[in-house]
C-alpha cells in the first residue's frame, strides 16, 4: 500500500502503527479484505476475478490505513485521525495500552 509504504519510509514523518494481536485478527468475523456489503451485493463470488481482486485490495487498504496514525509520540487519550480518517485514542487499562475508536452506527 504505497501511501503507507512512503510514510513509513520517510524518517521525517513520525508514525504510530497499531498492530492488533494475532488473537484479535483470528477472532474477526471475516478476513480484513472482506466486506459484508460486497457479499450482499455480489454474492459468494464477490472477490473472484480481477474486479474481485481490486475490491479486496481496496478493503485491505482501508484496513491497513485504519491502523496507521500519522503521529508519534501520541499522548494518552488524545483523539487522532488514522490514515483512513477514523478517530482513535489510547489509554492505559490494567497496565496495557488499549486503543479505542468510534464505531460507525
C-alpha positions in Angstrom: 0.0 0.0 0.0 2.0 2.8 -1.4 0.9 5.7 0.8 1.7 3.7 4.0 5.0 2.5 2.5 6.0 6.0 1.6 5.1 7.3 5.0 7.0 4.6 6.8 10.0 5.1 4.5 10.3 8.8 5.4 12.3 9.2 8.6 11.0 12.8 8.9 7.4 11.6 9.4 6.5 10.4 12.8 4.1 7.5 12.6 2.4 5.0 15.0 1.4 1.6 13.6 -1.3 -0.1 15.5 -0.6 -3.8 15.4 -3.5 -5.9 16.5 -2.8 -9.1 18.4 -2.9 -12.3 16.3 -5.8 -13.4 18.5 -7.8 -10.3 17.6 -7.2 -10.9 13.8 -8.2 -14.6 14.2 -11.4 -13.5 16.1 -12.6 -11.2 13.3 -15.9 -12.3 11.8 -14.3 -12.1 8.3 -10.9 -11.5 6.7 -9.6 -7.9 6.6 -10.2 -7.8 2.8 -13.8 -8.9 3.0 -16.8 -6.6 3.4 -20.3 -8.0 4.1 -21.8 -5.4 1.8 -19.8 -6.8 -1.1 -21.3 -10.3 -0.4 -24.8 -8.8 -0.1 -24.5 -7.1 -3.5 -22.4 -9.6 -5.4 -22.8 -13.0 -3.7 -20.2 -15.6 -2.9 -18.1 -14.6 -6.0 -17.6 -11.0 -4.7 -13.8 -11.5 -4.7 -13.4 -13.6 -7.9 -11.6 -12.3 -11.0 -9.7 -9.1 -11.4 -12.7 -6.9 -10.3 -12.9 -9.0 -7.1 -9.1 -8.7 -6.5 -9.4 -4.9 -6.9 -12.3 -4.9 -4.5 -10.3 -7.0 -1.9 -7.3 -4.7 -2.4 -9.4 -1.6 -1.6 -10.8 -3.2 1.5 -7.4 -4.3 2.7 -6.0 -0.8 2.1 -8.8 0.6 4.2 -8.0 -1.9 7.0 -4.3 -1.1 6.9 -4.7 2.7 6.8 -7.1 2.4 9.8 -4.1 1.0 11.7 -1.7 3.8 10.9 -1.7 7.0 13.0 0.3 9.8 11.3 2.0 11.0 14.6 4.4 9.8 17.3 4.7 10.4 20.1 1.0 10.2 20.7 -0.2 11.0 24.2 -2.8 9.1 26.2 -6.5 10.0 25.5 -5.5 12.3 22.6 -8.0 11.7 19.8 -6.3 11.5 16.4 -7.3 10.6 12.9 -5.8 7.5 11.2 -4.7 7.5 7.6 -8.2 6.0 6.8 -9.8 9.0 8.5 -11.2 7.3 11.6 -10.7 8.7 15.1 -8.8 6.7 17.6 -7.2 7.2 21.1 -5.5 5.1 23.6 -5.4 4.7 27.4 -3.8 2.5 30.0 -6.1 -0.3 31.3 -4.8 -2.9 33.7 -1.2 -2.0 32.8 -1.8 -2.3 29.0 -2.2 0.3 26.3 -5.7 -0.1 24.8 -6.7 1.6 21.6 -10.3 2.6 21.1 -12.3 4.1 18.2 -15.8 5.3 17.4 -17.8 2.6 15.9 -20.0 3.6 12.9 -23.7 3.1 13.6 
